[in-house]
Each structure stands twice: as structure tokens, then as C-alpha cells.
Amino acid sequence: MLFSILLSPAFASIVEISPSTLNSSWIVTLNISVNNTESINISKVSVYLPQDFKLIGEVDTSVNYSLVENPNQPNPLIWSNRSVEGIINSEETQYFWFKVQAPSAPSGTNFTFAINLTYLNATEELFEINVTIIDVDTPVFFDLNFSKPNNTRYSPEASYEFQIKWKDNVNVSRVIFSSNFNESINLTVPIFSGDESEGVYIVNFTGLNAGTYWFMWYAEDVSGNWNNTSNITYVILPAANVLTVYVNGITSNYTIFENGTDINITIMAKGTICLFKNDSLIICNKDRLEWKQVLDVGIHEFKANVSSSDINYESNHTGETFFVKIIYPKPRFKDLQAPSSATYSPGATYTFKINFYSPAFPANNITNVSFIFGDQIHYLPVSNPQNETYTFNLKDLAAGNYNWKFCANDTQGESNCTSGTLVISQATPKLDILNVQDYIAPINKTIIGVGCPPQLTCKLYLNDSELPNNFYELNTNEGGYYIFTFNTSGNANYSAASITKSMTVYPPREVTTTTTVPTTSPTANVTTNQTQETSTLLASNVQDIRANVPTVFRIENADLLKVTEVEIVATENIKNVEVNVDIPLPTEIPTNFVEKNKVFLAYIKITTNISSEKVSNVKIRFKVEKAWINANNIDPLKIFLYKLVNDSWVQLPTQKIGEDGNNFYYESTLTSLSIFVIAGEIKTGFPWHLVLIPIVVIIIAVIAYLFWPVSARNEYEKLKQK
């Protein structure tokens, strides 16, 4: 700290600081006395605090307040005059005091205060006065603890951790742990966490035997001050000497064996183990005892204790008492017959059958046999106490899990049981919808849902509308598309089930036949048009085509024909090009479409009045109802158009191009027109067993038809005619 001060050799006032020795980090009031020995008054006193001193406050002076201006800044502290007289008169002593906190420093550290006096004639006089720090505070400790409590039991390989926290107003220089653990008298312990002013210290020991120990912690600070804990006693008690007893490998104080069984007793403990049978000593061994013998029928009492000379283990004179019961062979069973799983079936019978026999007959006989099913106990009569087969029947069980148990008791009060679980799973209703297939109008059929169990409620729907009484009279002269669904929500015995079938009714079509009529005049062919009904299904579109330019023919009646557009690219300009889309007659289809895992939607015939040589490319766009896809479990990405080529169906490149709320839209590319099939592939994992349901229904219907009485058969004929 530098001062620019004008000093006059004539001035020699006296300045002192009290006290001149300060305790490290303590808060103390410093008193500065100024004795003005000069002939001129002092007008200002400035006190400069050394670095690391902290001003606490309580700044005051002995000067009359009417003469002095109190200081208002922490460093330096300045007392200045309010009047022309000054604040300290000649030959007068005044005092200035304030409270500070001394820095944390080792003993013997000096700090210099600078006190500057200003006289009325503006001359100044500087005094540099030293104060000395002494460290009188010893380190303090807290959080003294250990990982295992005092009076803990001995445990091999146990680890014992001792911890303390030391704090000092300056710094701790070293920490010592003194104990008789493993002859470790004085251990210098490094800091574990924190710093030298406040840190945690830890020491660990392993392999300590049972016994009484002592330990103390010591800490020294940088000023040589020491502190220590009291002498702490730490006790490790001997471990409880537990006897571990095995009878034929079983740890139990009561075991049962059949006569003729070798009894092997193994006992382990620390020390000398002795075994007594019915209060008679039979054997003693150190640390591990083995004894083997065949015992007579009856209950045998054994006792074992241990005496230990090992300081780490107590003696256990109370020991362990255990019993071994020897019995005649218990009843045995064989030929067990018990259902483990079944599907719910009304009125079904479930038979449980078992044979119990006594190997020790007549010394030990079967006294009673019981069958426990659920919470019910059923006692079965015993006719032959030596060997007998027992049967129990249950009927009409609901779906669920049932626990069962067969037990046989003998003369000596022992029993032998066997148990299991019968799981009856929900049945799946075999629903079907009769008379759903494609027809050509006019049509008069009864669509009926069958296969609904009596305890269920089943509902038949047409296009999501519920039908009363689960049947529908289909009587129409027009084309249409129908989706029928027959379902049930099931109950505890039956799972939910649903079957959906779709059908197309095609409009009546015009058929032309040629008839040759014999005559005496020259032979003539007479053509007769026999019109069943005017066709309304054929869709035609006529346009002009420009060479190499795609021309789109939009198709009406797409809901029935499925085709929405036919795009043709021709090699030359052609006028009045006609595209026809229709449903082919059965006689026009030489080979029905049948492929594994494929379901066909519709046959289509597409023709045009230009030759295939003039066609370079054709695109057929068609739609498929989402309801049909869902009903038949079809993968919407595996819908294809197939073309009839030489009496075979050839799959065409087909891609999905869009969708709306009701339909998916597809496009196929080819070079010529013909008869086609739209078909879809069934999703992987489709429950193929459901496909057998209609076949089973048909077989049952045929059998019923063949064997029903005549009156019932006539009723069925009437239904079939519809």
C-alpha cells in the first residue's frame, strides 16, 4: 500500500493500536489512540485496514460529535473535522475504535495498519503499525461414525469403516487414527473429501476377530494446535454358532421317511458337534458330523449341540432338536386318467380315474379315498383296502379352470395325493349363412343364419342393418351386391364369433339362339331371337383415338362391373373405337379360377372393335370394396387382375393407386383384352379351420336330409326351393 504524504520533521505525534495481538479469525474491537504532541491541531484521521481484515462495524470515536464527521466508507476509515478548530487539539489525546474480523492465518503472521494524520496546515504524517495474528483454536470434529454398530457380531470377511469430519479456522495439517485394530497403533489418514479447512477422513479394516478394541482420532492444525476424540471402545461379539442340520439333504426339524430308508444326518457348525438320539450320546465330531443308520418304524428324537474354542464363535449348548419319523410305505397310485384340457361342450362328461394300492398291506391299509374338485370334497367308498380303482364323473362344466385332487389315507394317518388342473376353454360357435352365392336375376331365396347355440344371442345383418329373426327373403329381378354378417358377442362358455359372406346378383341377360328348320323348299336357316329380358349390365363407351396418345374410356355401372376406366394407346389414329365391359356367360369361361389362398371377386369380359395389332398398351383400372376385403381377410396390397390366356389364368402386374372411404383402387397394365378375374390373397395366419364350417354344415344337412322322416324332408325341400 503506497501513500503520497508530505511529512514535516517537526511533527512527532504518538499513535498506538490496542490490542496488538489478535486471535486468528476472531472478531475483535481495535482501539487507535492518537496523542497530538504538536502545536497545531489535527483536522483528519485516516485508517487503512490491511488486506484480509473484514470490517464488522461499530465505528466510533471519543471526539465530540460537533467537531467530527463520521466515516462512511469501509476502507479507509476517515474521521474529518466539521469546524476550523480541527478534531484533536494540540497536546490532546483522542481515541478511534471499530470492530473487525481477523483473517484466518497461522500464528506469527503480521499485518500492517496505516494511520494517516492530517493537520490544519494541510501537512500529513503517516504511521505504519503492525499487529500479530496468533492461532489459539484447535481443530474441531463432528460426524463421527462407523459402518457397523458397536457390539456387532463377528462375520468373516466383514469390512469395518470408521469416519470423522475435521474442521479448523485455518487448516488441518494432519489426521491420525490410533487404535489396536490389527496392531495399527497410529495411522496417518489422508483426506477423503472436502479440503484442509473442513474435510472427511475415512479408514477401513478387514479381518477383525471378535474382541474388545479401542480407537482415537487426532488432528493437528497448521499452527500446531492439537485436538482428539475420547478413547472409544468398539466391541465385536462372537458370532452365533448356528448348527445346520440335514436329514437326507432336507433342512427340517421334522422329516418323514418310509421304513428301510437309509437315514443320513449331516450337521455343520464351528467347534465340537455332539449328536444325541433319545437323550443318548451317539457321536461327536469337529466342525462337521456325519451319521448314517436304518431306523425302526416310529418317531425318533435327535438333539445336537456344539462347543467352540474359537474366539469368533459362541458355544451353542442349547443346540437343535429335530425328529425323524419312520412309517410304513404310504398308499401308491397308478393308472391315473384325468382330462387336462377340453373345449366347452354342453352336457359333456369328464371322467377322473385312479388306482390306489397299499404296498404294506396288511400292516398298513387304505382307510379312505377322496376326490376334491374346486372347493368340494367327495369321499369315495373303499371296498378293497389293499388295491382298488376309483372313478369320479363330472358333467356339464362351464368354461374355466378347475383344480382337482385325488387323496388316499392309510391306517397310520398318512396320505398320498396327486393333483392337476382341468382347463375348459371357450367354444367357438360354428356360425354359417345359408344360400349366399352369386345368382342371375330373377332370384327368390331365403338367406338364413344357422349354428347359433341356444344360450347365445346371434344377429344377422345385411349391409350393417340388423335383420329380424335371423333370416332375409331375397326376392328381386334386378342386379345388386349384398354383404351378410352373422355374429354373436359370446358369453362365458362361447367366444365371440362372426362370419361374413358376400354375393352378387347379376341382372338378366339377353341370349340369342339359332334354329334350323327343315323344309321342302331349298334349305334355309331361320334365326329366332329369344329374349329372356333386356340386359342392363353391359357398359359401352365410344371415342376417337389418336396415335400414341393415351385415351381413357370411363365405364358406367362400376359398382357391379368393378371396372372404372380402360386406357388404350393405339399405334395409329382410329375413329369410333368402342370398348365394352360385361360379365361373361358361364359358357365363356372354360376354366374356373381356383388358386390356393386366393379368393375371387368377379369375372369380367372387356372387348373392343379394333385389332390387337393396333394396340400398343392397355391399362385397366378397377375398384374393390373394403367391406369385401375385410369380410374375406384379404391383404389389400395383394389384389391382382388375372387374364384368361389359353384356358389358363395369368396374373397381371397390378398396383394399388388410391382409396376412399369404401373402396381401394387398382391398375393393371397389359397389351390386349380378354376375360379377366379380380382376386385377392388371404392374409398370412388366416384361420383356415373357419373355411371348413360351411362344408360341415352342408354335410350335416345332407345326412339330415337322408335320414329325416318324410314330413321333415318335405319341409326342407320347400326351404331349398326358395
TAURGI-V774884 format. One record per pair of residues at least 12 apart in sequence whose C-alpha atoms are under 6 Angstrom apart, sorted by the first residue. I is the first residue (numbers start at 1). J is the second residue. If there is no record, write none. Layout:
BEGIN
i->I j->J
i->I j->J
END
This chain:
BEGIN
i->5 j->124
i->6 j->123
i->6 j->124
i->7 j->124
i->7 j->125
i->13 j->35
i->13 j->36
i->13 j->37
i->14 j->34
i->14 j->35
i->15 j->33
i->15 j->34
i->16 j->32
i->16 j->33
i->17 j->31
i->17 j->32
i->18 j->30
i->18 j->31
i->20 j->131
i->21 j->131
i->21 j->132
i->21 j->133
i->22 j->133
i->23 j->133
i->23 j->134
i->23 j->135
i->24 j->102
i->24 j->103
i->24 j->104
i->24 j->105
i->24 j->133
i->24 j->134
i->24 j->135
i->25 j->101
i->25 j->102
i->25 j->103
i->25 j->104
i->26 j->101
i->26 j->102
i->27 j->100
i->27 j->101
i->28 j->99
i->28 j->100
i->29 j->98
i->29 j->99
i->30 j->97
i->30 j->98
i->31 j->96
i->31 j->97
i->32 j->95
i->32 j->96
i->32 j->97
i->33 j->94
i->33 j->95
i->34 j->93
i->34 j->94
i->35 j->92
i->35 j->93
i->36 j->90
i->36 j->91
i->36 j->92
i->37 j->91
i->38 j->90
i->39 j->90
i->40 j->90
i->41 j->86
i->41 j->88
i->41 j->89
i->41 j->90
i->41 j->119
i->41 j->120
i->42 j->86
i->42 j->87
i->42 j->88
i->42 j->118
i->42 j->119
i->42 j->120
i->43 j->80
i->43 j->81
i->43 j->86
i->43 j->87
i->43 j->118
i->43 j->119
i->43 j->120
i->44 j->79
i->44 j->80
i->44 j->117
i->44 j->118
i->45 j->78
i->45 j->79
i->45 j->116
i->45 j->117
i->46 j->77
i->46 j->78
i->46 j->115
i->46 j->116
i->47 j->76
i->47 j->77
i->47 j->114
i->47 j->115
i->48 j->75
i->48 j->76
i->48 j->113
i->48 j->114
i->49 j->113
i->50 j->112
i->50 j->113
i->52 j->103
i->53 j->101
i->53 j->102
i->53 j->103
i->54 j->100
i->54 j->101
i->55 j->100
i->56 j->99
i->56 j->100
i->57 j->99
i->58 j->98
i->58 j->99
i->59 j->97
i->59 j->98
i->60 j->97
i->61 j->95
i->61 j->96
i->62 j->94
i->62 j->95
i->67 j->81
i->67 j->82
i->67 j->87
i->68 j->80
i->68 j->81
i->68 j->82
i->69 j->81
i->69 j->82
i->104 j->170
i->105 j->170
i->106 j->135
i->106 j->223
i->107 j->133
i->107 j->134
i->107 j->135
i->107 j->223
i->108 j->132
i->108 j->133
i->108 j->134
i->109 j->132
i->109 j->133
i->110 j->131
i->110 j->132
i->111 j->130
i->111 j->131
i->112 j->129
i->112 j->130
i->113 j->128
i->113 j->129
i->114 j->127
i->114 j->128
i->115 j->127
i->138 j->225
i->138 j->226
i->138 j->227
i->139 j->167
i->139 j->168
i->139 j->227
i->140 j->166
i->140 j->167
i->141 j->165
i->141 j->166
i->142 j->165
i->143 j->164
i->143 j->165
i->144 j->163
i->144 j->164
i->145 j->163
i->146 j->161
i->146 j->162
i->146 j->163
i->147 j->161
i->150 j->234
i->150 j->235
i->151 j->235
i->151 j->236
i->151 j->237
i->152 j->236
i->152 j->237
i->153 j->236
i->153 j->237
i->153 j->238
i->153 j->239
i->154 j->210
i->154 j->236
i->154 j->237
i->154 j->238
i->154 j->239
i->157 j->207
i->158 j->206
i->159 j->205
i->159 j->206
i->160 j->204
i->160 j->205
i->161 j->203
i->161 j->204
i->162 j->202
i->162 j->203
i->163 j->201
i->163 j->202
i->164 j->200
i->164 j->201
i->165 j->199
i->165 j->200
i->166 j->198
i->166 j->199
i->167 j->197
i->167 j->198
i->168 j->197
i->171 j->196
i->171 j->197
i->171 j->221
i->171 j->222
i->172 j->196
i->172 j->220
i->172 j->221
i->173 j->220
i->173 j->221
i->173 j->222
i->174 j->219
i->174 j->220
i->175 j->188
i->175 j->189
i->175 j->218
i->175 j->219
i->176 j->188
i->176 j->189
i->176 j->217
i->176 j->218
i->177 j->217
i->178 j->215
i->178 j->216
i->179 j->214
i->179 j->215
i->210 j->236
i->210 j->237
i->210 j->238
i->210 j->312
i->211 j->235
i->211 j->236
i->212 j->235
i->213 j->233
i->213 j->234
i->213 j->235
i->214 j->232
i->214 j->233
i->214 j->234
i->215 j->231
i->215 j->232
i->216 j->229
i->216 j->231
i->217 j->229
i->238 j->312
i->238 j->313
i->238 j->314
i->239 j->312
i->239 j->313
i->240 j->314
i->241 j->313
i->241 j->314
i->241 j->316
i->243 j->268
i->243 j->269
i->244 j->267
i->244 j->268
i->245 j->266
i->245 j->267
i->246 j->265
i->246 j->266
i->247 j->264
i->247 j->265
i->248 j->264
i->253 j->322
i->253 j->323
i->254 j->322
i->254 j->323
i->254 j->324
i->255 j->324
i->256 j->324
i->256 j->325
i->256 j->326
i->257 j->326
i->258 j->326
i->258 j->327
i->258 j->328
i->258 j->329
i->259 j->326
i->259 j->327
i->259 j->328
i->262 j->293
i->262 j->294
i->263 j->292
i->263 j->293
i->263 j->294
i->264 j->291
i->264 j->292
i->265 j->290
i->265 j->291
i->266 j->289
i->266 j->290
i->267 j->288
i->267 j->289
i->268 j->287
i->268 j->288
i->269 j->287
i->270 j->287
i->271 j->286
i->271 j->287
i->271 j->306
i->271 j->307
i->271 j->308
i->272 j->285
i->272 j->286
i->272 j->306
i->272 j->307
i->273 j->285
i->273 j->286
i->273 j->305
i->273 j->306
i->274 j->304
i->274 j->305
i->275 j->303
i->275 j->304
i->276 j->302
i->276 j->303
i->277 j->301
i->277 j->302
i->278 j->301
i->297 j->326
i->297 j->327
i->298 j->325
i->298 j->326
i->299 j->324
i->299 j->325
i->300 j->323
i->300 j->324
i->301 j->323
i->302 j->321
i->302 j->322
i->302 j->323
i->303 j->320
i->303 j->321
i->304 j->319
i->304 j->320
i->305 j->317
i->305 j->319
i->329 j->360
i->331 j->357
i->331 j->358
i->332 j->356
i->332 j->357
i->333 j->355
i->333 j->356
i->334 j->355
i->335 j->354
i->335 j->355
i->336 j->353
i->336 j->354
i->337 j->352
i->337 j->353
i->338 j->352
i->340 j->422
i->341 j->422
i->341 j->423
i->341 j->424
i->342 j->424
i->343 j->424
i->343 j->425
i->343 j->427
i->344 j->399
i->344 j->424
i->344 j->425
i->344 j->426
i->344 j->427
i->346 j->396
i->347 j->396
i->348 j->395
i->348 j->396
i->349 j->394
i->349 j->395
i->350 j->393
i->350 j->394
i->351 j->392
i->351 j->393
i->352 j->391
i->352 j->392
i->353 j->390
i->353 j->391
i->354 j->389
i->354 j->390
i->355 j->388
i->355 j->389
i->356 j->387
i->356 j->388
i->357 j->386
i->357 j->387
i->358 j->386
i->361 j->386
i->364 j->411
i->365 j->385
i->365 j->410
i->365 j->411
i->366 j->385
i->366 j->409
i->366 j->410
i->367 j->409
i->367 j->410
i->368 j->408
i->368 j->409
i->369 j->407
i->369 j->408
i->370 j->406
i->370 j->407
i->371 j->405
i->371 j->406
i->372 j->404
i->372 j->405
i->373 j->404
i->374 j->403
i->399 j->424
i->399 j->425
i->399 j->426
i->399 j->493
i->400 j->423
i->400 j->424
i->401 j->422
i->401 j->423
i->402 j->421
i->402 j->422
i->403 j->420
i->403 j->421
i->404 j->419
i->404 j->420
i->405 j->418
i->405 j->419
i->406 j->418
i->426 j->493
i->426 j->494
i->426 j->495
i->427 j->494
i->428 j->494
i->428 j->495
i->430 j->451
i->431 j->450
i->431 j->451
i->432 j->449
i->432 j->450
i->433 j->448
i->433 j->449
i->434 j->447
i->434 j->448
i->435 j->447
i->437 j->503
i->438 j->503
i->438 j->504
i->438 j->505
i->439 j->505
i->440 j->505
i->440 j->506
i->440 j->507
i->441 j->477
i->441 j->478
i->441 j->506
i->441 j->507
i->441 j->508
i->442 j->476
i->442 j->477
i->443 j->475
i->443 j->476
i->444 j->474
i->444 j->475
i->444 j->722
i->445 j->474
i->445 j->722
i->446 j->472
i->446 j->473
i->446 j->474
i->446 j->722
i->447 j->471
i->447 j->472
i->448 j->471
i->449 j->470
i->458 j->487
i->458 j->488
i->459 j->486
i->459 j->487
i->460 j->485
i->460 j->486
i->461 j->484
i->461 j->485
i->462 j->483
i->462 j->484
i->463 j->483
i->478 j->507
i->479 j->505
i->479 j->506
i->479 j->507
i->480 j->504
i->480 j->505
i->481 j->503
i->481 j->504
i->482 j->502
i->482 j->503
i->483 j->501
i->483 j->502
i->484 j->500
i->484 j->501
i->485 j->499
i->485 j->500
i->486 j->498
i->486 j->499
i->500 j->631
i->508 j->533
i->508 j->535
i->509 j->535
i->510 j->531
i->510 j->532
i->510 j->533
i->510 j->534
i->510 j->535
i->512 j->529
i->512 j->530
i->514 j->527
i->514 j->528
i->515 j->527
i->538 j->581
i->538 j->582
i->539 j->556
i->539 j->580
i->539 j->581
i->540 j->579
i->540 j->580
i->541 j->578
i->541 j->579
i->542 j->576
i->542 j->577
i->542 j->578
i->543 j->576
i->543 j->577
i->544 j->574
i->544 j->575
i->544 j->576
i->544 j->577
i->545 j->573
i->545 j->574
i->546 j->573
i->547 j->570
i->547 j->571
i->547 j->572
i->547 j->573
i->548 j->569
i->548 j->570
i->548 j->571
i->549 j->569
i->550 j->568
i->550 j->569
i->551 j->567
i->551 j->568
i->552 j->566
i->552 j->567
i->553 j->565
i->553 j->566
i->562 j->622
i->562 j->623
i->563 j->621
i->563 j->622
i->564 j->621
i->564 j->622
i->565 j->621
i->566 j->619
i->566 j->620
i->567 j->618
i->567 j->619
i->568 j->617
i->568 j->618
i->569 j->616
i->569 j->617
i->570 j->614
i->570 j->615
i->570 j->616
i->571 j->614
i->578 j->608
i->578 j->609
i->579 j->607
i->579 j->608
i->580 j->606
i->580 j->607
i->581 j->605
i->581 j->606
i->582 j->604
i->582 j->605
i->583 j->604
i->583 j->605
i->584 j->605
i->597 j->681
i->597 j->682
i->598 j->680
i->598 j->681
i->599 j->679
i->599 j->680
i->600 j->678
i->600 j->679
i->601 j->678
i->601 j->679
i->602 j->677
i->602 j->678
i->603 j->676
i->603 j->677
i->604 j->675
i->604 j->676
i->605 j->675
i->606 j->673
i->606 j->674
i->607 j->673
i->612 j->672
i->617 j->671
i->618 j->669
i->618 j->670
i->618 j->671
i->619 j->668
i->619 j->669
i->620 j->667
i->620 j->668
i->621 j->666
i->621 j->667
i->622 j->665
i->622 j->666
i->623 j->664
i->623 j->665
i->624 j->663
i->624 j->664
i->625 j->662
i->625 j->663
i->626 j->662
i->626 j->663
i->633 j->682
i->634 j->680
i->634 j->681
i->634 j->682
i->634 j->683
i->635 j->682
i->635 j->683
i->638 j->680
i->638 j->681
i->639 j->679
i->639 j->680
i->640 j->654
i->640 j->679
i->641 j->677
i->641 j->678
i->642 j->676
i->642 j->677
i->643 j->676
i->644 j->675
i->644 j->676
i->653 j->668
i->654 j->667
i->654 j->668
i->655 j->667
END
